[in-house]
Amino acid sequence: MVLEGTADVGATVALGRSGARLRAFVADEDGRALRIVDVDGGHELAAVPLDGAPSAVVASREGRLYVALADTSRVVVLDLGDDAVPVVRCSVPVAPEPTGLALAPGGEHLLVASRWGHALGVWRTADLALERSVELPRDPYAVMAGDEGREAWVLHLVGGRLSVVDLASGSVRELALGWDVVRRHLGEFTFAPGPGGSWEPRPMISVAHRVAGSTHALARTADGRVLVPAALMTPGGSASPAFGYGSLASPPASGGLVVVDPHARSAWTSEGARAGRRDDECLLPRAAAVDTAHDLVLVACLGADLVAAYDTTGPFAHGLQHYAVPVPAGPTGIAVDTVGARAVVWSQFELALCVFALRHVPIMGMPAVAPRLPLARRIDLAPRAPLAPEVALGRSLFHAADDRRLADDGRACASCHPGGRDDGLTWSTVDGPRQTPVLLARLREGAPFGWDGGSPTLDAHLARTLTRLGGTGLGAPERAALAAYLDSLSVAPSWSHGGDATRVARGRELYEARDGGCVGCHRDGAGDGKSHDVGSRSPRDATGSFDTPSLRGVSRSAPYFHDGRYPTLGAMLTDPASGMAPTARLPADDLDALLAYLGTL
């Protein structure tokens, strides 16, 4: 079967035309299946069970589908028959946790971004052979081929960075998606010594560093610019005062659109196009697609349950919201049908596809809220493996943006803990700088909770955290649902990726050594439930003793220590002042072995 109108970038929903009919190919993570829907007829054609949870699907013009299975670390290849029902052709193992797929121009190579494996794989589509594997910084999440197929642009979920990979040489250069924002506070002054020694009033100016967070998706304009919908985070760091979590100099989180010229190595943000924070900002952008006919980028906003249309025309207009379309809960994918001038959205939480017409909605000035437009059609799919009601409620709460019960600035739990993990940032708090900890696979053995060990139970820690975020709080049933959802998140076996077995075995010996090993405080990778003073107190810390953290997933949770002072595990283990003094004396081979073992936890 030949498909037309396919996109080269993978998502949770892909489109393809077979004759006059539009097909949608949906990666149903909850149902562990690929679902094929006749968009025009409004019904499901088939559901193909998969041996894993699909995270992305991309379709080729030849009628071949590539599906990434994040939890089993495989890519499944399916061929469409004349009846549009796919048949599994084969599957190949890839680096742990594939989340991003893309086809290079011409369709001769498949690009696979693996989050846990921190790698980009380049696969030949003709024989499914791995041509090149490129090691990348942590959490590569989405990938797109360059215009001429010579480069791959890889977006990282955390850290505010875009990696540009030369596909011929494997060399990598990084573009930082962060910047300093200088603000002049009108009507506010400070005093400073003047030329004659007298104190003179001067306008108050603040500088806040912004980092692009929640960067799940990227899209490309017709002229080659890369668009990254993002939450613009201002964590504040170690020196900034705070009332809760984040700097006082700027809103801790606001929605924005980062525009990148990967060839000029430059990026700019829509933040300059507006002042303050709007009520309809997209704080959890999860998917994006470009409407080239109207110079708009459509962004699926998780938590707010809408699709927002932003201008892409230039540095002064880009990022302005033209309209928004409310959609069913949990939008995680969006694709554009250019022939039919419509968008198709996959809403995972409600298992629904929805369709709306593409259009131009002119804007005058900067309205407080963009106009809301109606859906044209909703197509409900039957659940294959419904979540338990308590877990489903917890998932909705975890991703709820602009829910004042959770935070007064609109942040969701997923803003700082995407997928139950961490955002890689160190936040300014009332008690001092605090690095975001991983939640996934750590909660059952994590008591007490908080860097200060001040919460004996998870429920108490949830209530305390919501108070610090300025939220009005959740009731006991809602907190229990949130805990149930977090407990449902499991670590896939393929995450235990430590490399050479002999080296890992040697690392375990060092870890468990009675003299100078790690096991005294971290038995079986868990914490010991105690607080310790290892000399890490910084000037703004309220205490010098900190809870022993779990080491589950530690190799992919940089930075380290409560204040994020160490960018890598190696830097922490080799610093005699870190409190891990015995490891600072390890020979290089033993240090590598210990790091390899830590990578299996």
C-alpha positions as CSV (number, residue, x, y, z in Angstrom):
1,M,0.0,0.0,0.0
2,V,1.2,3.5,-0.9
3,L,0.6,6.3,1.7
4,E,0.5,10.0,0.9
5,G,0.7,12.9,3.3
6,T,3.0,11.1,5.8
7,A,5.3,13.1,8.2
8,D,8.9,12.2,8.7
9,V,8.8,12.8,12.5
10,G,7.4,10.2,14.9
11,A,4.6,11.0,17.3
12,T,1.9,9.2,19.2
13,V,-0.3,9.7,16.2
14,A,0.7,9.6,12.5
15,L,-1.4,10.1,9.4
16,G,-1.4,8.7,5.9
17,R,-3.7,8.8,2.9
18,S,-4.7,5.7,1.0
19,G,-6.6,7.0,-2.0
20,A,-9.3,9.4,-0.7
21,R,-9.3,7.9,2.8
22,L,-7.3,9.3,5.7
23,R,-5.9,6.8,8.2
24,A,-4.6,7.6,11.7
25,F,-2.0,5.3,13.3
26,V,-2.2,5.7,17.0
27,A,0.4,4.5,19.6
28,D,-1.9,3.4,22.4
29,E,0.5,3.2,25.4
30,D,-2.1,2.1,27.9
31,G,-3.5,-0.6,25.6
32,R,0.0,-1.7,24.4
33,A,-1.2,-1.7,20.8
34,L,-1.1,0.1,17.5
35,R,-4.5,1.3,16.5
36,I,-5.6,2.2,13.0
37,V,-8.5,4.5,12.6
38,D,-10.5,5.6,9.5
39,V,-10.7,9.3,10.2
40,D,-13.2,10.0,7.5
41,G,-15.5,7.1,8.5
42,G,-15.0,7.8,12.2
43,H,-14.3,4.2,13.3
44,E,-11.4,1.9,14.2
45,L,-10.2,-0.4,11.5
46,A,-7.8,-2.6,13.5
47,A,-5.8,-2.9,16.7
48,V,-2.4,-4.7,16.6
49,P,-1.2,-6.0,20.0
50,L,2.4,-5.1,20.7
51,D,5.0,-6.6,23.0
52,G,5.5,-3.4,24.9
53,A,4.2,0.1,25.4
54,P,4.4,2.2,22.2
55,S,5.9,5.6,22.6
56,A,6.0,6.8,19.0
57,V,5.0,5.8,15.4
58,V,6.2,7.0,12.1
59,A,4.9,6.0,8.6
60,S,6.7,5.8,5.4
61,R,5.3,6.6,1.9
62,E,5.7,2.9,1.0
63,G,3.2,1.9,3.7
64,R,5.7,0.8,6.3
65,L,5.1,1.7,10.0
66,Y,7.9,1.9,12.6
67,V,6.8,1.8,16.2
68,A,9.1,2.4,19.2
69,L,8.4,0.3,22.3
70,A,9.9,2.3,25.2
71,D,9.6,-0.3,28.0
72,T,11.0,-3.3,26.1
73,S,13.6,-1.2,24.1
74,R,12.6,-2.4,20.6
75,V,11.4,-1.0,17.3
76,V,8.6,-2.9,15.6
77,V,8.3,-2.8,11.8
78,L,4.9,-3.4,10.3
79,D,3.7,-3.4,6.7
80,L,0.3,-2.3,5.6
81,G,-1.7,-4.6,3.4
82,D,-4.2,-3.5,0.7
83,D,-6.9,-3.7,3.4
84,A,-4.9,-1.2,5.5
85,V,-4.5,-3.8,8.3
86,P,-0.8,-3.8,9.3
87,V,1.2,-7.1,9.6
88,V,4.2,-7.3,11.9
89,R,7.3,-7.9,9.8
90,C,10.0,-7.9,12.5
91,S,11.4,-6.1,15.5
92,V,14.9,-5.0,16.4
93,P,16.5,-4.3,19.8
94,V,17.6,-0.7,20.3
95,A,19.2,1.3,23.0
96,P,17.1,1.4,26.2
97,E,13.9,3.4,26.2
98,P,13.3,4.6,22.6
99,T,11.1,7.6,22.7
100,G,11.8,9.5,19.4
101,L,11.6,8.3,15.8
102,A,12.3,10.1,12.5
103,L,12.9,9.1,8.9
104,A,15.7,10.8,7.0
105,P,14.9,12.4,3.6
106,G,14.5,9.6,1.1
107,G,13.5,7.1,3.7
108,E,16.8,5.2,3.7
109,H,17.5,5.7,7.4
110,L,15.5,5.5,10.5
111,L,16.7,7.7,13.5
112,V,15.9,6.4,17.0
113,A,16.4,8.6,20.1
114,S,16.7,6.5,23.3
115,R,16.1,8.4,26.6
116,W,17.6,6.0,29.1
117,G,20.2,4.8,26.7
118,H,21.2,8.4,26.0
119,A,21.9,7.6,22.4
120,L,20.9,8.2,18.8
121,G,20.8,5.2,16.6
122,V,20.9,5.4,12.8
123,W,19.4,2.4,11.2
124,R,19.2,1.4,7.5
125,T,15.6,0.8,6.6
126,A,16.6,-1.6,3.7
127,D,18.0,-4.3,6.0
128,L,17.4,-2.9,9.5
129,A,21.1,-2.8,10.3
130,L,22.5,-0.4,12.8
131,E,24.8,1.9,10.9
132,R,25.9,4.2,13.7
133,S,25.2,4.8,17.4
134,V,26.0,8.2,18.9
135,E,26.3,8.8,22.6
136,L,24.4,11.9,23.8
137,P,23.8,13.8,27.0
138,R,21.0,12.6,29.3
139,D,17.4,12.3,28.2
140,P,17.4,12.6,24.4
141,Y,13.6,12.5,23.7
142,A,12.6,13.7,20.2
143,V,14.5,13.6,16.9
144,M,14.2,15.2,13.5
145,A,16.4,14.9,10.4
146,G,18.0,18.0,8.9
147,D,16.8,19.4,5.6
148,E,19.3,17.5,3.5
149,G,19.6,14.5,5.7
150,R,23.2,15.3,6.8
151,E,22.3,16.1,10.4
152,A,19.9,15.0,13.1
153,W,18.5,17.4,15.6
154,V,17.9,15.8,18.9
155,L,15.8,17.5,21.6
156,H,16.5,16.6,25.2
157,L,13.7,16.4,27.7
158,V,15.6,18.0,30.5
159,G,18.6,20.3,30.6
160,G,17.4,22.9,28.1
161,R,19.5,21.6,25.1
162,L,19.3,20.6,21.5
163,S,22.0,18.3,20.1
164,V,23.0,18.7,16.4
165,V,24.5,15.3,15.2
166,D,26.5,15.0,12.1
167,L,25.3,11.7,10.7
168,A,28.5,11.1,8.6
169,S,31.0,11.6,11.4
170,G,28.9,11.2,14.6
171,S,30.2,14.5,16.0
172,V,27.8,16.4,18.3
173,R,27.5,20.0,19.0
174,E,25.0,21.4,21.5
175,L,22.7,24.4,21.4
176,A,21.7,25.7,24.8
177,L,18.0,26.6,25.2
178,G,18.6,28.9,28.1
179,W,19.2,32.6,28.5
180,D,19.4,35.4,31.0
181,V,16.4,37.7,31.2
182,V,17.2,41.3,32.3
183,R,14.2,43.2,33.7
184,R,13.9,46.8,34.6
185,H,11.4,47.2,37.4
186,L,9.4,50.4,36.6
187,G,8.8,52.6,39.6
188,E,11.2,50.6,41.8
189,F,14.6,51.9,42.8
190,T,17.7,50.8,44.8
191,F,20.4,53.0,46.1
192,A,24.1,52.9,45.2
193,P,27.2,55.1,45.8
194,G,27.4,58.0,43.3
195,P,30.6,59.8,42.0
196,G,30.8,62.0,45.0
197,G,30.4,59.3,47.5
198,S,26.7,60.1,48.1
199,W,24.0,57.5,47.7
200,E,21.9,57.9,44.6
201,P,18.7,56.2,43.5
202,R,19.0,53.9,40.5
203,P,16.4,51.9,38.7
204,M,16.1,48.4,40.0
205,I,17.2,45.7,37.5
206,S,17.0,42.0,38.1
207,V,18.6,39.2,36.1
208,A,17.0,35.7,36.0
209,H,18.3,32.7,34.1
210,R,15.6,30.9,32.2
211,V,15.8,27.3,31.1
212,A,13.5,25.6,28.5
213,G,11.8,22.7,30.3
214,S,9.1,20.1,29.4
215,T,10.7,19.9,25.9
216,H,8.9,16.8,24.5
217,A,8.5,17.9,20.9
218,L,10.0,19.8,18.0
219,A,8.6,20.9,14.7
220,R,10.0,22.7,11.6
221,T,8.9,25.7,9.6
222,A,8.9,25.8,5.8
223,D,12.1,28.0,6.0
224,G,14.0,25.4,8.2
225,R,13.7,26.9,11.6
226,V,13.1,24.5,14.5
227,L,10.3,25.2,16.9
228,V,10.4,23.9,20.5
229,P,7.3,24.5,22.6
230,A,8.6,24.8,26.2
231,A,7.9,25.8,29.7
232,L,10.3,28.5,30.6
233,M,11.6,27.7,34.0
234,T,13.4,30.1,36.4
235,P,14.7,27.8,39.2
236,G,16.9,30.5,40.8
237,G,19.7,28.3,41.9
238,S,21.9,28.5,45.0
239,A,22.0,32.2,45.6
240,S,18.4,33.4,45.0
241,P,15.9,34.0,47.8
242,A,12.5,32.2,47.4
243,F,9.1,32.0,49.0
244,G,8.5,28.5,47.7
245,Y,10.3,26.8,44.7
246,G,12.0,29.2,42.3
247,S,13.5,32.6,42.1
248,L,11.6,35.7,43.2
249,A,13.1,37.7,40.3
250,S,10.8,36.1,37.7
251,P,7.8,33.7,37.5
252,P,9.1,30.2,38.2
253,A,7.3,28.8,35.2
254,S,5.6,30.2,32.1
255,G,4.7,29.0,28.6
256,G,6.8,29.9,25.6
257,L,8.0,28.9,22.1
258,V,11.7,28.6,21.5
259,V,12.8,29.2,17.9
260,V,16.1,27.6,16.9
261,D,18.3,28.2,13.8
262,P,20.5,25.1,14.1
263,H,22.8,26.2,11.4
264,A,23.5,29.7,12.9
265,R,23.7,28.1,16.4
266,S,21.2,30.6,17.8
267,A,17.9,30.4,19.7
268,W,15.4,33.0,20.8
269,T,12.1,32.8,22.7
270,S,8.6,34.2,22.5
271,E,9.0,35.6,26.0
272,G,9.9,39.0,24.6
273,A,6.6,39.2,22.8
274,R,4.6,39.5,26.0
275,A,4.8,40.7,29.5
276,G,3.9,38.7,32.5
277,R,2.1,35.4,32.5
278,R,-1.2,34.6,30.7
279,D,-3.9,32.5,32.1
280,D,-3.9,30.2,29.0
281,E,-0.2,29.4,28.7
282,C,0.9,26.0,27.8
283,L,2.9,24.7,30.7
284,L,3.1,21.0,29.7
285,P,3.6,21.0,25.9
286,R,3.7,17.4,24.7
287,A,3.4,17.5,20.9
288,A,3.6,19.9,18.0
289,A,2.8,20.1,14.3
290,V,3.1,23.0,11.8
291,D,0.2,24.5,9.9
292,T,2.3,25.8,6.9
293,A,-0.8,27.3,5.2
294,H,-1.4,29.8,8.1
295,D,2.2,30.1,9.5
296,L,1.1,28.6,12.8
297,V,2.4,25.8,15.0
298,L,-0.2,23.7,16.8
299,V,0.8,22.6,20.3
300,A,-0.9,19.9,22.3
301,C,-1.0,21.1,25.9
302,L,-1.2,18.3,28.5
303,G,-2.9,19.3,31.7
304,A,-4.7,22.2,30.1
305,D,-6.4,19.8,27.7
306,L,-6.3,22.1,24.7
307,V,-4.4,22.6,21.4
308,A,-2.9,26.1,21.1
309,A,-2.0,27.7,17.8
310,Y,1.0,30.0,17.9
311,D,2.4,32.4,15.3
312,T,5.7,31.4,13.6
313,T,6.2,34.4,11.3
314,G,9.0,36.3,13.0
315,P,10.9,37.4,16.2
316,F,8.3,40.0,17.1
317,A,5.1,38.0,16.4
318,H,6.1,34.4,17.0
319,G,4.7,32.9,20.1
320,L,1.5,34.9,20.0
321,Q,-1.5,32.7,20.5
322,H,-4.1,33.0,17.7
323,Y,-6.6,30.5,19.0
324,A,-7.1,27.4,21.2
325,V,-9.2,24.3,20.7
326,P,-10.4,22.4,23.9
327,V,-9.8,18.6,23.4
328,P,-10.4,15.5,25.5
329,A,-8.1,14.9,28.5
330,G,-4.5,13.9,28.0
331,P,-3.5,15.2,24.5
332,T,-0.1,13.6,23.7
333,G,0.0,13.7,19.9
334,I,-1.0,15.9,17.0
335,A,-0.7,15.6,13.2
336,V,-1.7,17.8,10.3
337,D,-3.6,16.7,7.2
338,T,-2.7,19.3,4.7
339,V,-5.0,18.0,2.0
340,G,-8.0,18.1,4.2
341,A,-6.8,21.3,6.1
342,R,-7.4,19.8,9.5
343,A,-5.6,18.6,12.5
344,V,-6.0,15.2,14.2
345,V,-5.2,14.9,18.0
346,W,-4.7,11.8,20.2
347,S,-6.0,12.2,23.7
348,Q,-4.5,9.3,25.7
349,F,-6.3,9.8,29.0
350,E,-9.8,9.6,27.3
351,L,-8.8,7.2,24.5
352,A,-10.1,9.6,21.9
353,L,-9.1,11.0,18.5
354,C,-10.5,14.4,17.6
355,V,-10.5,16.5,14.5
356,F,-10.7,20.3,13.9
357,A,-10.3,22.5,10.9
358,L,-7.1,24.5,10.3
359,R,-7.8,28.2,9.9
360,H,-6.5,31.7,10.3
361,V,-7.8,33.7,13.2
362,P,-6.4,37.2,13.2
363,I,-5.4,38.7,16.6
364,M,-5.5,42.4,17.7
365,G,-2.9,43.3,20.3
366,M,-2.5,40.7,23.1
367,P,-5.9,39.4,24.3
368,A,-6.0,38.1,27.8
369,V,-7.3,34.7,26.5
370,A,-7.2,33.5,22.9
371,P,-10.5,32.6,21.3
372,R,-11.7,29.0,21.8
373,L,-12.8,27.2,18.7
374,P,-14.9,24.0,18.6
375,L,-14.0,20.5,17.6
376,A,-15.4,19.1,14.3
377,R,-15.4,15.5,15.4
378,R,-14.5,13.1,18.2
379,I,-13.8,9.4,17.7
380,D,-13.8,7.3,20.9
381,L,-11.8,4.1,21.0
382,A,-12.7,1.2,23.2
383,P,-10.3,0.7,26.1
384,R,-8.1,-2.4,25.8
385,A,-6.6,-2.3,29.3
386,P,-8.3,0.4,31.4
387,L,-6.4,1.8,34.3
388,A,-7.7,1.4,37.8
389,P,-9.9,4.4,38.7
390,E,-7.6,5.5,41.5
391,V,-4.5,5.3,39.2
392,A,-6.3,7.2,36.4
393,L,-7.3,10.0,38.8
394,G,-3.7,10.2,40.1
395,R,-2.4,10.5,36.5
396,S,-4.8,13.3,35.8
397,L,-3.7,15.1,39.0
398,F,0.0,14.6,38.3
399,H,-0.3,16.3,34.9
400,A,-2.9,19.0,35.9
401,A,-1.6,22.5,35.0
402,D,-3.2,25.6,36.4
403,D,-4.8,23.6,39.2
404,R,-4.6,26.0,42.1
405,R,-4.9,23.1,44.5
406,L,-1.4,22.1,43.4
407,A,0.4,25.4,42.8
408,D,-0.4,29.0,42.7
409,D,1.8,29.6,39.6
410,G,0.2,26.9,37.5
411,R,2.9,24.3,37.7
412,A,2.0,20.6,37.6
413,C,3.8,17.8,39.3
414,A,5.0,16.7,35.9
415,S,6.6,20.1,35.3
416,C,9.4,19.1,37.7
417,H,9.1,15.3,37.5
418,P,8.5,14.4,33.9
419,G,7.6,10.7,33.7
420,G,8.0,10.5,37.5
421,R,11.7,11.4,37.2
422,D,13.5,14.7,37.6
423,D,14.0,17.9,35.6
424,G,17.8,18.2,36.1
425,L,17.4,21.5,37.9
426,T,18.4,22.9,41.3
427,W,15.6,25.1,42.7
428,S,15.8,28.0,45.1
429,T,13.7,27.2,48.2
430,V,13.1,28.8,51.6
431,D,15.5,26.2,53.1
432,G,18.2,26.7,50.5
433,P,19.0,25.3,47.1
434,R,17.4,21.9,46.4
435,Q,18.0,19.6,43.5
436,T,14.9,17.8,42.1
437,P,15.0,14.1,43.1
438,V,13.7,11.2,41.1
439,L,10.4,9.7,42.2
440,L,10.2,6.7,40.0
441,A,11.0,3.4,41.8
442,R,12.2,5.2,44.9
443,L,9.0,5.8,46.9
444,R,8.4,2.4,48.5
445,E,11.8,2.5,50.2
446,G,12.2,6.3,50.4
447,A,11.0,7.2,53.9
448,P,11.6,9.7,55.3
449,F,10.9,12.1,52.5
450,G,12.5,15.5,51.6
451,W,16.1,16.4,51.5
452,D,15.9,17.3,55.2
453,G,14.1,14.0,56.0
454,G,11.3,16.1,57.5
455,S,8.3,14.1,56.2
456,P,7.9,10.6,57.7
457,T,5.3,9.5,55.1
458,L,4.7,10.2,51.4
459,D,1.3,11.6,52.2
460,A,2.8,14.1,54.6
461,H,5.4,15.1,52.1
462,L,2.8,15.6,49.4
463,A,0.9,17.9,51.7
464,R,4.0,19.8,52.6
465,T,5.1,20.2,49.0
466,L,1.8,21.6,47.8
467,T,1.9,24.1,50.6
468,R,5.4,25.3,49.5
469,L,4.1,25.6,45.9
470,G,1.3,27.9,47.2
471,G,-1.4,25.4,46.4
472,T,-4.6,25.2,48.5
473,G,-4.0,21.4,48.9
474,L,-5.6,18.1,48.0
475,G,-7.9,16.0,50.1
476,A,-6.8,12.6,51.4
477,P,-8.5,10.6,48.6
478,E,-6.7,12.7,45.9
479,R,-3.4,12.4,47.7
480,A,-3.9,8.7,47.8
481,A,-4.7,8.6,44.1
482,L,-1.5,10.6,43.3
483,A,0.5,8.1,45.4
484,A,-1.2,5.2,43.6
485,Y,-0.2,6.6,40.2
486,L,3.4,7.1,41.2
487,D,3.5,3.6,42.6
488,S,2.2,2.3,39.2
489,L,5.2,3.6,37.4
490,S,7.7,0.8,37.0
491,V,11.3,0.6,35.8
492,A,11.7,-1.6,32.8
493,P,14.3,-4.4,33.0
494,S,16.1,-2.9,30.0
495,W,17.1,0.1,32.1
496,S,19.7,-2.0,33.9
497,H,22.3,-1.2,31.4
498,G,25.8,-1.4,32.8
499,G,27.8,-2.7,29.9
500,D,30.5,-5.3,30.4
501,A,29.5,-8.0,33.0
502,T,33.0,-8.4,34.4
503,R,33.3,-4.7,34.9
504,V,29.9,-4.5,36.6
505,A,30.8,-7.4,38.9
506,R,34.0,-5.6,40.0
507,G,31.9,-2.4,40.6
508,R,29.5,-4.4,42.8
509,E,32.5,-5.7,44.9
510,L,33.6,-2.1,45.4
511,Y,30.1,-1.0,46.2
512,E,29.6,-3.7,48.9
513,A,33.1,-3.5,50.4
514,R,33.1,-3.2,54.1
515,D,36.0,-0.9,54.1
516,G,35.1,2.2,52.1
517,G,32.2,0.8,50.2
518,C,28.8,2.4,49.6
519,V,26.6,-0.3,51.2
520,G,26.8,1.2,54.7
521,C,24.4,4.0,53.7
522,H,22.9,2.6,50.5
523,R,22.1,-1.1,51.0
524,D,20.7,-2.6,47.8
525,G,20.6,0.9,46.3
526,A,18.1,2.3,48.9
527,G,18.8,4.9,51.5
528,D,19.4,4.1,55.1
529,G,16.5,6.3,56.4
530,K,18.9,8.6,58.2
531,S,20.2,12.1,57.8
532,H,23.9,12.7,57.7
533,D,26.2,15.8,57.8
534,V,28.9,15.3,55.1
535,G,30.0,18.9,55.2
536,S,27.8,19.9,52.2
537,R,26.0,22.8,53.9
538,S,25.9,25.9,51.7
539,P,25.4,29.5,53.0
540,R,21.6,29.5,52.5
541,D,20.9,26.0,53.8
542,A,18.7,25.9,56.9
543,T,20.4,22.6,58.0
544,G,23.7,20.7,57.5
545,S,22.2,17.2,57.7
546,F,20.5,15.7,54.7
547,D,18.5,12.6,54.1
548,T,20.3,9.7,52.4
549,P,18.7,9.4,48.9
550,S,17.9,6.2,47.1
551,L,20.2,5.4,44.2
552,R,17.6,3.9,41.9
553,G,18.2,5.4,38.5
554,V,21.1,7.5,39.9
555,S,23.2,7.3,36.7
556,R,20.6,9.3,34.8
557,S,19.7,11.8,37.4
558,A,22.4,14.5,37.3
559,P,23.2,16.8,38.9
560,Y,24.2,15.4,42.4
561,F,24.0,16.4,46.1
562,H,21.2,18.3,47.6
563,D,22.3,21.5,45.9
564,G,23.3,20.0,42.5
565,R,26.9,21.0,43.0
566,Y,28.3,18.0,41.1
567,P,27.4,17.8,37.3
568,T,28.4,14.1,37.1
569,L,28.7,11.1,39.3
570,G,32.4,10.9,38.5
571,A,32.9,14.5,39.7
572,M,31.2,13.6,43.0
573,L,33.0,10.4,43.6
574,T,36.5,11.8,42.9
575,D,36.1,14.9,45.1
576,P,37.7,14.3,48.5
577,A,35.4,17.0,50.0
578,S,32.2,15.2,48.9
579,G,32.0,12.9,52.0
580,M,32.7,9.9,49.7
581,A,36.4,10.2,50.5
582,P,37.4,6.5,49.9
583,T,36.1,6.6,46.3
584,A,38.4,9.6,45.6
585,R,41.4,7.3,46.0
586,L,40.2,4.6,43.6
587,P,42.3,3.8,40.5
588,A,40.7,4.8,37.2
589,D,39.7,1.2,36.3
590,D,38.0,0.7,39.6
591,L,36.2,4.0,39.4
592,D,34.9,3.0,35.9
593,A,33.7,-0.3,37.3
594,L,31.9,1.4,40.2
595,L,30.2,3.8,37.8
596,A,29.2,0.8,35.6
597,Y,27.6,-0.9,38.6
598,L,25.8,2.2,39.7
599,G,24.3,2.3,36.1
600,T,22.5,-0.9,36.8
601,L,20.6,0.3,39.9
